[in-house]
């Protein structure tokens, strides 16, 4: 594994999973690749969240003609009512979680803003997540370059609203962590790296 002195640069993902955030903390700073070529069928437009029936995936529909260009040029399609579908799914899954009422409306506002470009939506959600995490790390958007592999790190078991009917589901979207653990979320991400270093 690369040392902490080497800055690793990560692609910007949609409400990225736990490991993405834990890797950034291991990195020592929030480092986002500025304008890479768009890669299909990735977490750039896909979110994995928990339900009482297990893990579910939701993908944001994109304008097909824009998929062969740069990430910042990829447009979101609004031919379907995906915003309401996604918000209904999150409400159903997390509406009774301890911190949904504190954070849910903040992300709902961003999702309903009808961003033209996927990059802008993802950046808005990322910046809001940093506010919720109260992270003190520095943030930088890096020049285009090869992005770093996201390592699978140990995910400490934290409270999940559906845990009474399902086993713990690791590496879901950051929204799962925030809605369930609230102010403890950043400490749990840090604990992931402590467990990694103890291996």
N, CA and C atoms as an extended XYZ file, in Angstrom:
597
Properties=species:S:1:pos:R:3:atomname:S:1:resname:S:1:resid:I:1 pbc="F F F"
N         0.847       -1.193        0.000 N   UNK     1
C         0.000        0.000        0.000 CA  UNK     1
C         0.879        1.240        0.000 C   UNK     1
N         0.448        2.264       -0.722 N   UNK     2
C         1.218        3.480       -0.797 CA  UNK     2
C         1.277        4.172        0.559 C   UNK     2
N         2.355        4.859        0.835 N   UNK     3
C         2.501        5.564        2.090 CA  UNK     3
C         1.630        6.798        2.137 C   UNK     3
N         1.445        7.305        3.320 N   UNK     4
C         0.597        8.468        3.506 CA  UNK     4
C         1.214        9.714        2.892 C   UNK     4
N         2.515        9.726        2.630 N   UNK     5
C         3.153       10.895        2.051 CA  UNK     5
C         2.814       11.038        0.573 C   UNK     5
N         2.337        9.978       -0.065 N   UNK     6
C         1.976       10.015       -1.471 CA  UNK     6
C         0.490       10.311       -1.600 C   UNK     6
N         0.174       11.395       -2.275 N   UNK     7
C        -1.226       11.754       -2.447 CA  UNK     7
C        -1.857       10.873       -3.514 C   UNK     7
N        -2.886       10.180       -3.157 N   UNK     8
C        -3.643        9.372       -4.106 CA  UNK     8
C        -4.852       10.178       -4.547 C   UNK     8
N        -5.192       10.090       -5.813 N   UNK     9
C        -6.291       10.874       -6.375 CA  UNK     9
C        -7.419        9.929       -6.758 C   UNK     9
N        -8.629       10.284       -6.362 N   UNK    10
C        -9.772        9.396       -6.528 CA  UNK    10
C       -10.822       10.003       -7.459 C   UNK    10
N       -11.551        9.163       -8.185 N   UNK    11
C       -12.634        9.687       -9.017 CA  UNK    11
C       -13.790       10.171       -8.138 C   UNK    11
N       -14.518       11.139       -8.625 N   UNK    12
C       -15.682       11.651       -7.917 CA  UNK    12
C       -16.856       10.704       -8.151 C   UNK    12
N       -17.432       10.187       -7.071 N   UNK    13
C       -18.519        9.215       -7.168 CA  UNK    13
C       -19.822        9.808       -6.638 C   UNK    13
N       -20.921        9.166       -6.994 N   UNK    14
C       -22.235        9.632       -6.552 CA  UNK    14
C       -22.532        9.087       -5.155 C   UNK    14
N       -22.602        9.985       -4.149 N   UNK    15
C       -22.850        9.563       -2.759 CA  UNK    15
C       -22.004        8.325       -2.471 C   UNK    15
N       -20.710        8.483       -2.611 N   UNK    16
C       -19.743        7.385       -2.643 CA  UNK    16
C       -19.875        6.413       -1.472 C   UNK    16
N       -19.437        5.159       -1.667 N   UNK    17
C       -19.505        4.163       -0.601 CA  UNK    17
C       -18.480        4.409        0.502 C   UNK    17
N       -18.647        3.694        1.584 N   UNK    18
C       -17.810        3.824        2.786 CA  UNK    18
C       -16.326        3.777        2.454 C   UNK    18
N       -15.911        2.777        1.665 N   UNK    19
C       -14.486        2.599        1.395 CA  UNK    19
C       -13.864        3.799        0.696 C   UNK    19
N       -14.626        4.484       -0.141 N   UNK    20
C       -14.120        5.664       -0.830 CA  UNK    20
C       -13.751        6.744        0.185 C   UNK    20
N       -14.635        6.972        1.147 N   UNK    21
C       -14.364        7.974        2.175 CA  UNK    21
C       -13.244        7.528        3.107 C   UNK    21
N       -13.222        6.259        3.464 N   UNK    22
C       -12.161        5.745        4.334 CA  UNK    22
C       -10.804        5.843        3.645 C   UNK    22
N       -10.766        5.575        2.343 N   UNK    23
C        -9.515        5.710        1.591 CA  UNK    23
C        -9.040        7.152        1.550 C   UNK    23
N        -9.967        8.080        1.427 N   UNK    24
C        -9.596        9.495        1.415 CA  UNK    24
C        -8.972        9.898        2.752 C   UNK    24
N        -9.560        9.400        3.842 N   UNK    25
C        -9.013        9.707        5.164 CA  UNK    25
C        -7.638        9.067        5.337 C   UNK    25
N        -7.482        7.855        4.848 N   UNK    26
C        -6.170        7.202        4.866 CA  UNK    26
C        -5.168        8.017        4.050 C   UNK    26
N        -5.664        8.640        2.999 N   UNK    27
C        -4.845        9.468        2.118 CA  UNK    27
C        -4.333       10.717        2.832 C   UNK    27
N        -5.135       11.232        3.765 N   UNK    28
C        -4.728       12.414        4.517 CA  UNK    28
C        -5.300       13.708        3.999 C   UNK    28
N        -5.951       13.670        2.842 N   UNK    29
C        -6.621       14.840        2.288 CA  UNK    29
C        -7.681       14.379        1.297 C   UNK    29
N        -8.646       15.252        1.033 N   UNK    30
C        -9.669       14.953        0.031 CA  UNK    30
C        -9.100       15.332       -1.330 C   UNK    30
N        -8.782       14.346       -2.166 N   UNK    31
C        -8.145       14.587       -3.456 CA  UNK    31
C        -9.016       13.995       -4.568 C   UNK    31
N        -9.592       14.858       -5.395 N   UNK    32
C       -10.523       14.444       -6.446 CA  UNK    32
C        -9.893       14.676       -7.808 C   UNK    32
N       -10.010       13.692       -8.694 N   UNK    33
C        -9.542       13.847      -10.066 CA  UNK    33
C       -10.457       14.821      -10.797 C   UNK    33
N        -9.877       15.838      -11.442 N   UNK    34
C       -10.666       16.936      -11.978 CA  UNK    34
C       -11.517       16.575      -13.192 C   UNK    34
N       -10.918       16.002      -14.208 N   UNK    35
C       -11.662       15.856      -15.462 CA  UNK    35
C       -11.238       14.602      -16.210 C   UNK    35
N       -11.475       13.473      -15.619 N   UNK    36
C       -11.098       12.219      -16.241 CA  UNK    36
C       -12.116       11.803      -17.302 C   UNK    36
N       -11.752       10.799      -18.079 N   UNK    37
C       -12.698       10.235      -19.043 CA  UNK    37
C       -13.767        9.466      -18.285 C   UNK    37
N       -15.006        9.616      -18.688 N   UNK    38
C       -16.104        8.972      -17.975 CA  UNK    38
C       -16.055        7.457      -18.159 C   UNK    38
N       -16.235        6.734      -17.064 N   UNK    39
C       -16.289        5.279      -17.103 CA  UNK    39
C       -17.710        4.828      -16.779 C   UNK    39
N       -18.275        4.024      -17.644 N   UNK    40
C       -19.643        3.554      -17.470 CA  UNK    40
C       -19.727        2.440      -16.423 C   UNK    40
N       -20.947        2.204      -15.960 N   UNK    41
C       -21.257        1.109      -15.036 CA  UNK    41
C       -20.359        1.159      -13.796 C   UNK    41
N       -20.256        2.336      -13.215 N   UNK    42
C       -19.473        2.522      -11.999 CA  UNK    42
C       -20.299        3.325      -11.003 C   UNK    42
N       -19.714        3.576       -9.851 N   UNK    43
C       -20.394        4.374       -8.831 CA  UNK    43
C       -20.421        5.858       -9.169 C   UNK    43
N       -19.981        6.218      -10.350 N   UNK    44
C       -20.096        7.619      -10.754 CA  UNK    44
C       -21.559        8.029      -10.892 C   UNK    44
N       -22.403        7.087      -11.243 N   UNK    45
C       -23.847        7.399      -11.310 CA  UNK    45
C       -24.687        6.317      -10.629 C   UNK    45
N       -24.064        5.575       -9.733 N   UNK    46
C       -24.759        4.449       -9.091 CA  UNK    46
C       -24.565        4.503       -7.583 C   UNK    46
N       -25.621        4.191       -6.862 N   UNK    47
C       -25.581        4.202       -5.406 CA  UNK    47
C       -26.080        2.855       -4.888 C   UNK    47
N       -25.430        2.349       -3.841 N   UNK    48
C       -25.873        1.125       -3.180 CA  UNK    48
C       -26.307        1.480       -1.758 C   UNK    48
N       -27.534        1.141       -1.433 N   UNK    49
C       -28.081        1.482       -0.119 CA  UNK    49
C       -28.734        0.246        0.487 C   UNK    49
N       -28.981        0.303        1.778 N   UNK    50
C       -29.526       -0.846        2.476 CA  UNK    50
C       -31.040       -0.791        2.616 C   UNK    50
N       -31.655       -1.950        2.648 N   UNK    51
C       -33.085       -2.083        2.912 CA  UNK    51
C       -33.281       -3.284        3.825 C   UNK    51
N       -34.518       -3.485        4.282 N   UNK    52
C       -34.808       -4.647        5.115 CA  UNK    52
C       -34.697       -5.943        4.311 C   UNK    52
N       -34.685       -5.835        2.984 N   UNK    53
C       -34.542       -7.012        2.126 CA  UNK    53
C       -33.107       -7.199        1.624 C   UNK    53
N       -32.211       -6.316        2.028 N   UNK    54
C       -30.829       -6.432        1.584 CA  UNK    54
C       -30.371       -5.192        0.828 C   UNK    54
N       -29.274       -5.333        0.096 N   UNK    55
C       -28.693       -4.206       -0.625 CA  UNK    55
C       -29.451       -3.959       -1.923 C   UNK    55
N       -29.716       -2.691       -2.204 N   UNK    56
C       -30.372       -2.288       -3.441 CA  UNK    56
C       -29.476       -1.295       -4.166 C   UNK    56
N       -29.587       -1.266       -5.480 N   UNK    57
C       -28.800       -0.366       -6.316 CA  UNK    57
C       -29.730        0.563       -7.089 C   UNK    57
N       -29.335        1.820       -7.144 N   UNK    58
C       -30.085        2.796       -7.940 CA  UNK    58
C       -29.104        3.505       -8.859 C   UNK    58
N       -29.457        3.596      -10.145 N   UNK    59
C       -28.592        4.265      -11.115 CA  UNK    59
C       -29.275        5.507      -11.669 C   UNK    59
N       -28.549        6.586      -11.736 N   UNK    60
C       -29.059        7.816      -12.327 CA  UNK    60
C       -29.018        7.680      -13.841 C   UNK    60
N       -30.130        7.899      -14.539 N   UNK    61
C       -30.116        7.796      -16.000 CA  UNK    61
C       -29.320        8.939      -16.621 C   UNK    61
N       -28.570        8.630      -17.660 N   UNK    62
C       -27.709        9.610      -18.301 CA  UNK    62
C       -28.069        9.772      -19.775 C   UNK    62
N       -27.703       10.908      -20.338 N   UNK    63
C       -27.920       11.163      -21.764 CA  UNK    63
C       -26.877       10.374      -22.541 C   UNK    63
N       -27.337        9.396      -23.305 N   UNK    64
C       -26.439        8.427      -23.950 CA  UNK    64
C       -25.393        9.088      -24.837 C   UNK    64
N       -25.769       10.132      -25.552 N   UNK    65
C       -24.857       10.766      -26.509 CA  UNK    65
C       -23.686       11.472      -25.847 C   UNK    65
N       -23.734       11.636      -24.519 N   UNK    66
C       -22.653       12.340      -23.817 CA  UNK    66
C       -21.692       11.394      -23.101 C   UNK    66
N       -21.915       10.098      -23.208 N   UNK    67
C       -21.156        9.147      -22.393 CA  UNK    67
C       -19.739        8.876      -22.887 C   UNK    67
N       -19.413        9.256      -24.101 N   UNK    68
C       -18.086        8.970      -24.634 CA  UNK    68
C       -17.094       10.103      -24.405 C   UNK    68
N       -17.538       11.170      -23.750 N   UNK    69
C       -16.667       12.319      -23.532 CA  UNK    69
C       -16.046       12.322      -22.150 C   UNK    69
N       -15.657       13.518      -21.717 N   UNK    70
C       -15.087       13.692      -20.399 CA  UNK    70
C       -16.187       13.621      -19.350 C   UNK    70
N       -15.780       13.302      -18.155 N   UNK    71
C       -16.729       13.169      -17.038 CA  UNK    71
C       -17.584       14.431      -16.893 C   UNK    71
N       -16.946       15.599      -16.954 N   UNK    72
C       -17.677       16.844      -16.740 CA  UNK    72
C       -18.680       17.160      -17.849 C   UNK    72
N       -18.627       16.409      -18.934 N   UNK    73
C       -19.533       16.651      -20.059 CA  UNK    73
C       -20.729       15.707      -20.054 C   UNK    73
N       -20.753       14.767      -19.135 N   UNK    74
C       -21.846       13.790      -19.078 CA  UNK    74
C       -23.092       14.445      -18.486 C   UNK    74
N       -24.184       14.352      -19.233 N   UNK    75
C       -25.431       14.997      -18.812 CA  UNK    75
C       -26.387       13.987      -18.192 C   UNK    75
N       -27.175       14.470      -17.244 N   UNK    76
C       -28.200       13.652      -16.590 CA  UNK    76
C       -29.473       13.694      -17.427 C   UNK    76
N       -30.115       12.546      -17.582 N   UNK    77
C       -31.387       12.479      -18.296 CA  UNK    77
C       -32.546       12.663      -17.323 C   UNK    77
N       -33.512       13.488      -17.722 N   UNK    78
C       -34.702       13.695      -16.903 CA  UNK    78
C       -35.958       13.219      -17.625 C   UNK    78
N       -35.764       12.250      -18.546 N   UNK    79
C       -36.913       11.674      -19.247 CA  UNK    79
C       -37.732       10.787      -18.312 C   UNK    79
N       -37.114       10.378      -17.189 N   UNK    80
C       -37.807        9.606      -16.162 CA  UNK    80
C       -37.832       10.433      -14.873 C   UNK    80
N       -38.761       10.095      -13.992 N   UNK    81
C       -38.863       10.803      -12.716 CA  UNK    81
C       -37.946       10.145      -11.679 C   UNK    81
N       -36.660       10.063      -12.026 N   UNK    82
C       -35.725        9.333      -11.170 CA  UNK    82
C       -35.500       10.009       -9.831 C   UNK    82
N       -35.606       11.333       -9.773 N   UNK    83
C       -35.360       12.046       -8.516 CA  UNK    83
C       -36.337       11.593       -7.434 C   UNK    83
N       -37.619       11.592       -7.783 N   UNK    84
C       -38.634       11.175       -6.816 CA  UNK    84
C       -38.488        9.695       -6.479 C   UNK    84
N       -38.099        8.889       -7.468 N   UNK    85
C       -37.910        7.461       -7.229 CA  UNK    85
C       -36.782        7.228       -6.229 C   UNK    85
N       -35.685        7.962       -6.408 N   UNK    86
C       -34.548        7.811       -5.508 CA  UNK    86
C       -34.899        8.296       -4.105 C   UNK    86
N       -35.525        9.454       -4.015 N   UNK    87
C       -35.877       10.003       -2.706 CA  UNK    87
C       -36.879        9.120       -1.984 C   UNK    87
N       -37.821        8.533       -2.721 N   UNK    88
C       -38.775        7.602       -2.108 CA  UNK    88
C       -38.066        6.368       -1.587 C   UNK    88
N       -37.070        5.893       -2.335 N   UNK    89
C       -36.310        4.712       -1.914 CA  UNK    89
C       -35.526        5.015       -0.632 C   UNK    89
N       -34.892        6.178       -0.580 N   UNK    90
C       -34.126        6.549        0.614 CA  UNK    90
C       -35.040        6.783        1.812 C   UNK    90
N       -36.201        7.386        1.557 N   UNK    91
C       -37.153        7.618        2.640 CA  UNK    91
C       -37.651        6.297        3.207 C   UNK    91
N       -37.957        5.356        2.323 N   UNK    92
C       -38.439        4.040        2.752 CA  UNK    92
C       -37.380        3.309        3.573 C   UNK    92
N       -36.123        3.402        3.137 N   UNK    93
C       -35.050        2.675        3.808 CA  UNK    93
C       -34.587        3.353        5.095 C   UNK    93
N       -34.510        4.673        5.079 N   UNK    94
C       -33.850        5.387        6.176 CA  UNK    94
C       -34.747        6.353        6.938 C   UNK    94
N       -36.016        6.409        6.574 N   UNK    95
C       -36.905        7.360        7.225 CA  UNK    95
C       -36.964        7.235        8.736 C   UNK    95
N       -36.744        6.026        9.248 N   UNK    96
C       -36.787        5.799       10.697 CA  UNK    96
C       -35.397        5.706       11.322 C   UNK    96
N       -34.373        5.996       10.551 N   UNK    97
C       -33.025        5.980       11.113 CA  UNK    97
C       -32.837        7.208       12.000 C   UNK    97
N       -31.906        7.137       12.968 N   UNK    98
C       -31.787        8.188       13.990 CA  UNK    98
C       -31.530        9.599       13.465 C   UNK    98
N       -30.819        9.720       12.334 N   UNK    99
C       -30.406       11.056       11.905 CA  UNK    99
C       -30.947       11.449       10.535 C   UNK    99
N       -31.926       10.692       10.046 N   UNK   100
C       -32.495       11.036        8.740 CA  UNK   100
C       -33.114       12.429        8.752 C   UNK   100
N       -33.815       12.774        9.811 N   UNK   101
C       -34.466       14.082        9.867 CA  UNK   101
C       -33.466       15.232        9.924 C   UNK   101
N       -32.240       14.961       10.364 N   UNK   102
C       -31.225       15.997       10.450 CA  UNK   102
C       -30.467       16.192        9.132 C   UNK   102
N       -30.343       15.116        8.355 N   UNK   103
C       -29.549       15.188        7.138 CA  UNK   103
C       -30.352       14.970        5.857 C   UNK   103
N       -31.437       14.233        5.940 N   UNK   104
C       -32.171       13.843        4.740 CA  UNK   104
C       -32.600       15.013        3.883 C   UNK   104
N       -33.144       16.056        4.489 N   UNK   105
C       -33.650       17.190        3.717 CA  UNK   105
C       -32.535       17.919        2.986 C   UNK   105
N       -31.325       17.865        3.536 N   UNK   106
C       -30.197       18.559        2.912 CA  UNK   106
C       -29.821       17.898        1.580 C   UNK   106
N       -29.817       16.572        1.565 N   UNK   107
C       -29.510       15.862        0.323 CA  UNK   107
C       -30.706       15.854       -0.626 C   UNK   107
N       -31.901       15.857       -0.071 N   UNK   108
C       -33.098       15.943       -0.914 CA  UNK   108
C       -33.076       17.230       -1.734 C   UNK   108
N       -32.708       18.323       -1.117 N   UNK   109
C       -32.647       19.599       -1.820 CA  UNK   109
C       -31.675       19.539       -2.985 C   UNK   109
N       -30.517       18.926       -2.775 N   UNK   110
C       -29.512       18.816       -3.834 CA  UNK   110
C       -30.022       17.948       -4.974 C   UNK   110
N       -30.606       16.812       -4.647 N   UNK   111
C       -31.091       15.892       -5.672 CA  UNK   111
C       -32.196       16.528       -6.508 C   UNK   111
N       -33.027       17.353       -5.886 N   UNK   112
C       -34.150       17.963       -6.590 CA  UNK   112
C       -33.757       19.216       -7.377 C   UNK   112
N       -32.514       19.621       -7.314 N   UNK   113
C       -32.096       20.843       -8.005 CA  UNK   113
C       -32.036       20.705       -9.523 C   UNK   113
N       -32.112       19.521      -10.038 N   UNK   114
C       -32.105       19.255      -11.475 CA  UNK   114
C       -30.820       19.758      -12.128 C   UNK   114
N       -29.710       19.239      -11.646 N   UNK   115
C       -28.416       19.564      -12.252 CA  UNK   115
C       -28.368       19.061      -13.687 C   UNK   115
N       -27.722       19.813      -14.534 N   UNK   116
C       -27.566       19.391      -15.928 CA  UNK   116
C       -26.499       18.306      -16.038 C   UNK   116
N       -25.394       18.495      -15.327 N   UNK   117
C       -24.253       17.579      -15.451 CA  UNK   117
C       -24.096       16.700      -14.208 C   UNK   117
N       -23.742       15.439      -14.461 N   UNK   118
C       -23.542       14.476      -13.378 CA  UNK   118
C       -22.447       14.946      -12.429 C   UNK   118
N       -21.369       15.494      -12.958 N   UNK   119
C       -20.263       15.971      -12.129 CA  UNK   119
C       -20.761       16.980      -11.099 C   UNK   119
N       -21.606       17.901      -11.528 N   UNK   120
C       -22.085       18.956      -10.631 CA  UNK   120
C       -22.948       18.378       -9.513 C   UNK   120
N       -23.783       17.422       -9.841 N   UNK   121
C       -24.601       16.758       -8.827 CA  UNK   121
C       -23.709       16.037       -7.824 C   UNK   121
N       -22.757       15.265       -8.330 N   UNK   122
C       -21.878       14.497       -7.449 CA  UNK   122
C       -21.024       15.397       -6.563 C   UNK   122
N       -20.558       16.505       -7.114 N   UNK   123
C       -19.753       17.427       -6.329 CA  UNK   123
C       -20.599       18.080       -5.237 C   UNK   123
N       -21.829       18.433       -5.543 N   UNK   124
C       -22.706       19.055       -4.548 CA  UNK   124
C       -22.985       18.092       -3.394 C   UNK   124
N       -23.213       16.829       -3.707 N   UNK   125
C       -23.466       15.837       -2.658 CA  UNK   125
C       -22.199       15.589       -1.844 C   UNK   125
N       -21.065       15.541       -2.520 N   UNK   126
C       -19.798       15.361       -1.817 CA  UNK   126
C       -19.532       16.512       -0.848 C   UNK   126
N       -19.712       17.739       -1.301 N   UNK   127
C       -19.454       18.897       -0.451 CA  UNK   127
C       -20.409       18.933        0.738 C   UNK   127
N       -21.648       18.527        0.515 N   UNK   128
C       -22.613       18.479        1.622 CA  UNK   128
C       -22.221       17.399        2.623 C   UNK   128
N       -21.717       16.275        2.114 N   UNK   129
C       -21.303       15.194        3.014 CA  UNK   129
C       -20.139       15.643        3.897 C   UNK   129
N       -19.244       16.462        3.349 N   UNK   130
C       -18.136       16.979        4.154 CA  UNK   130
C       -18.654       17.866        5.276 C   UNK   130
N       -19.682       18.649        4.979 N   UNK   131
C       -20.288       19.482        6.016 CA  UNK   131
C       -20.868       18.614        7.126 C   UNK   131
N       -21.531       17.538        6.738 N   UNK   132
C       -22.134       16.634        7.722 CA  UNK   132
C       -21.077       15.900        8.536 C   UNK   132
N       -19.982       15.515        7.887 N   UNK   133
C       -18.901       14.804        8.577 CA  UNK   133
C       -18.076       15.730        9.460 C   UNK   133
N       -18.185       17.033        9.201 N   UNK   134
C       -17.363       18.016        9.925 CA  UNK   134
C       -15.879       17.671        9.803 C   UNK   134
N       -15.492       17.294        8.593 N   UNK   135
C       -14.097       16.913        8.348 CA  UNK   135
C       -13.192       18.132        8.379 C   UNK   135
N       -12.020       17.977        8.984 N   UNK   136
C       -11.042       19.055        9.051 CA  UNK   136
C        -9.910       18.862        8.050 C   UNK   136
N        -9.997       17.847        7.202 N   UNK   137
C        -8.953       17.615        6.207 CA  UNK   137
C        -9.042       18.654        5.099 C   UNK   137
N        -7.911       18.898        4.445 N   UNK   138
C        -7.902       19.814        3.311 CA  UNK   138
C        -8.530       19.151        2.098 C   UNK   138
N        -9.009       19.980        1.167 N   UNK   139
C        -9.690       19.474       -0.019 CA  UNK   139
C        -9.070       20.085       -1.260 C   UNK   139
N        -8.830       19.254       -2.265 N   UNK   140
C        -8.241       19.761       -3.494 CA  UNK   140
C        -8.728       18.954       -4.690 C   UNK   140
N        -8.992       19.667       -5.781 N   UNK   141
C        -9.303       19.014       -7.052 CA  UNK   141
C        -8.014       18.972       -7.857 C   UNK   141
N        -7.577       17.774       -8.226 N   UNK   142
C        -6.283       17.600       -8.875 CA  UNK   142
C        -6.422       17.629      -10.399 C   UNK   142
N        -5.322       17.915      -11.073 N   UNK   143
C        -5.288       17.871      -12.527 CA  UNK   143
C        -5.560       16.441      -13.009 C   UNK   143
N        -6.098       16.306      -14.230 N   UNK   144
C        -6.385       14.967      -14.762 CA  UNK   144
C        -5.146       14.080      -14.741 C   UNK   144
N        -5.311       12.874      -14.250 N   UNK   145
C        -4.227       11.900      -14.186 CA  UNK   145
C        -4.855       10.536      -13.901 C   UNK   145
N        -4.035        9.525      -13.853 N   UNK   146
C        -4.554        8.214      -13.502 CA  UNK   146
C        -5.070        8.238      -12.072 C   UNK   146
N        -6.288        7.777      -11.869 N   UNK   147
C        -6.852        7.788      -10.525 CA  UNK   147
C        -6.454        6.522       -9.775 C   UNK   147
N        -6.497        6.614       -8.456 N   UNK   148
C        -6.047        5.524       -7.608 CA  UNK   148
C        -7.115        4.456       -7.432 C   UNK   148
N        -6.648        3.251       -7.241 N   UNK   149
C        -7.542        2.154       -6.899 CA  UNK   149
C        -8.092        2.374       -5.495 C   UNK   149
N        -9.365        2.043       -5.318 N   UNK   150
C        -9.987        2.157       -4.003 CA  UNK   150
C        -9.811        0.834       -3.275 C   UNK   150
N        -9.075        0.859       -2.168 N   UNK   151
C        -8.818       -0.352       -1.407 CA  UNK   151
C       -10.038       -0.732       -0.583 C   UNK   151
N       -10.268       -2.032       -0.470 N   UNK   152
C       -11.291       -2.531        0.437 CA  UNK   152
C       -10.734       -2.520        1.848 C   UNK   152
N       -11.280       -1.687        2.684 N   UNK   153
C       -10.835       -1.577        4.060 CA  UNK   153
C       -11.863       -2.200        4.998 C   UNK   153
N       -11.428       -2.563        6.210 N   UNK   154
C       -12.389       -3.102        7.178 CA  UNK   154
C       -13.425       -2.044        7.531 C   UNK   154
N       -14.679       -2.446        7.524 N   UNK   155
C       -15.767       -1.536        7.875 CA  UNK   155
C       -16.252       -1.893        9.275 C   UNK   155
N       -15.968       -1.048       10.261 N   UNK   156
C       -16.435       -1.341       11.619 CA  UNK   156
C       -17.960       -1.440       11.633 C   UNK   156
N       -18.482       -2.390       12.361 N   UNK   157
C       -19.932       -2.505       12.439 CA  UNK   157
C       -20.508       -1.294       13.171 C   UNK   157
N       -21.411       -0.625       12.516 N   UNK   158
C       -22.109        0.494       13.116 CA  UNK   158
C       -23.611        0.229       13.065 C   UNK   158
N       -24.374        1.019       13.780 N   UNK   159
C       -25.821        0.811       13.810 CA  UNK   159
C       -26.423        1.024       12.427 C   UNK   159
N       -27.282        0.107       12.005 N   UNK   160
C       -28.085        0.263       10.795 CA  UNK   160
C       -29.540        0.010       11.159 C   UNK   160
N       -30.420        0.857       10.677 N   UNK   161
C       -31.814        0.829       11.089 CA  UNK   161
C       -32.475       -0.519       10.791 C   UNK   161
N       -31.967       -1.235        9.799 N   UNK   162
C       -32.540       -2.515        9.419 CA  UNK   162
C       -31.778       -3.692       10.015 C   UNK   162
N       -30.883       -3.441       10.979 N   UNK   163
C       -30.014       -4.502       11.506 CA  UNK   163
C       -30.769       -5.583       12.264 C   UNK   163
N       -31.965       -5.260       12.775 N   UNK   164
C       -32.719       -6.264       13.526 CA  UNK   164
C       -33.258       -7.371       12.623 C   UNK   164
N       -33.429       -7.039       11.353 N   UNK   165
C       -33.973       -8.019       10.416 CA  UNK   165
C       -32.966       -8.461        9.367 C   UNK   165
N       -31.767       -7.911        9.423 N   UNK   166
C       -30.773       -8.237        8.405 CA  UNK   166
C       -29.381       -8.184        9.025 C   UNK   166
N       -28.437       -8.907        8.426 N   UNK   167
C       -27.056       -8.833        8.878 CA  UNK   167
C       -26.457       -7.489        8.473 C   UNK   167
N       -25.356       -7.124        9.095 N   UNK   168
C       -24.692       -5.865        8.797 CA  UNK   168
C       -24.269       -5.821        7.334 C   UNK   168
N       -24.512       -4.696        6.693 N   UNK   169
C       -24.168       -4.511        5.284 CA  UNK   169
C       -23.028       -3.494        5.179 C   UNK   169
N       -21.826       -3.927        4.900 N   UNK   170
C       -20.693       -3.004        4.828 CA  UNK   170
C       -20.620       -2.281        3.488 C   UNK   170
N       -19.922       -1.172        3.486 N   UNK   171
C       -19.559       -0.456        2.269 CA  UNK   171
C       -20.749        0.027        1.450 C   UNK   171
N       -21.793        0.455        2.133 N   UNK   172
C       -22.897        1.109        1.441 CA  UNK   172
C       -22.552        2.581        1.238 C   UNK   172
N       -23.449        3.319        0.631 N   UNK   173
C       -23.279        4.742        0.420 CA  UNK   173
C       -22.993        5.479        1.723 C   UNK   173
N       -22.291        6.600        1.624 N   UNK   174
C       -22.022        7.431        2.796 CA  UNK   174
C       -23.316        7.875        3.461 C   UNK   174
N       -24.404        7.937        2.712 N   UNK   175
C       -25.689        8.332        3.295 CA  UNK   175
C       -26.149        7.330        4.337 C   UNK   175
N       -25.851        6.069        4.135 N   UNK   176
C       -26.196        5.042        5.115 CA  UNK   176
C       -25.510        5.336        6.444 C   UNK   176
N       -24.241        5.664        6.380 N   UNK   177
C       -23.474        5.977        7.594 CA  UNK   177
C       -24.000        7.245        8.263 C   UNK   177
N       -24.222        8.272        7.486 N   UNK   178
C       -24.687        9.546        8.045 CA  UNK   178
C       -26.073        9.431        8.655 C   UNK   178
N       -26.996        8.777        7.959 N   UNK   179
C       -28.365        8.673        8.464 CA  UNK   179
C       -28.438        7.822        9.730 C   UNK   179
N       -27.542        6.845        9.834 N   UNK   180
C       -27.580        5.938       10.981 CA  UNK   180
C       -26.720        6.393       12.157 C   UNK   180
N       -25.596        7.038       11.874 N   UNK   181
C       -24.652        7.365       12.944 CA  UNK   181
C       -24.453        8.858       13.169 C   UNK   181
N       -24.880        9.693       12.253 N   UNK   182
C       -24.820       11.129       12.455 CA  UNK   182
C       -23.438       11.633       12.825 C   UNK   182
N       -23.286       12.346       13.955 N   UNK   183
C       -22.009       12.946       14.348 CA  UNK   183
C       -20.885       11.926       14.574 C   UNK   183
N       -21.212       10.661       14.740 N   UNK   184
C       -20.188        9.628       14.941 CA  UNK   184
C       -19.559        9.158       13.632 C   UNK   184
N       -20.088        9.598       12.502 N   UNK   185
C       -19.694        9.045       11.205 CA  UNK   185
C       -18.205        9.204       10.924 C   UNK   185
N       -17.673       10.381       11.155 N   UNK   186
C       -16.262       10.614       10.859 CA  UNK   186
C       -15.367        9.738       11.730 C   UNK   186
N       -15.739        9.552       12.997 N   UNK   187
C       -14.955        8.700       13.895 CA  UNK   187
C       -14.958        7.251       13.416 C   UNK   187
N       -16.066        6.817       12.839 N   UNK   188
C       -16.151        5.441       12.336 CA  UNK   188
C       -15.251        5.270       11.118 C   UNK   188
N       -15.193        6.281       10.264 N   UNK   189
C       -14.283        6.235        9.121 CA  UNK   189
C       -12.825        6.181        9.589 C   UNK   189
N       -12.508        6.955       10.607 N   UNK   190
C       -11.151        6.937       11.168 CA  UNK   190
C       -10.847        5.569       11.777 C   UNK   190
N       -11.820        4.989       12.450 N   UNK   191
C       -11.629        3.668       13.060 CA  UNK   191
C       -11.332        2.618       12.003 C   UNK   191
N       -11.907        2.759       10.827 N   UNK   192
C       -11.635        1.835        9.734 CA  UNK   192
C       -10.151        1.797        9.420 C   UNK   192
N        -9.526        2.956        9.413 N   UNK   193
C        -8.090        3.018        9.124 CA  UNK   193
C        -7.251        2.508       10.276 C   UNK   193
N        -7.727        2.682       11.497 N   UNK   194
C        -7.020        2.120       12.647 CA  UNK   194
C        -7.033        0.596       12.586 C   UNK   194
N        -8.157        0.017       12.201 N   UNK   195
C        -8.253       -1.431       12.038 CA  UNK   195
C        -7.351       -1.909       10.904 C   UNK   195
N        -7.274       -1.116        9.837 N   UNK   196
C        -6.417       -1.480        8.715 CA  UNK   196
C        -4.956       -1.514        9.137 C   UNK   196
N        -4.543       -0.534        9.923 N   UNK   197
C        -3.149       -0.455       10.354 CA  UNK   197
C        -2.787       -1.523       11.362 C   UNK   197
N        -3.795       -2.111       12.011 N   UNK   198
C        -3.546       -3.162       12.992 CA  UNK   198
C        -3.401       -4.530       12.340 C   UNK   198
N        -3.701       -4.623       11.070 N   UNK   199
C        -3.606       -5.919       10.397 CA  UNK   199
C        -2.157       -6.398       10.304 C   UNK   199
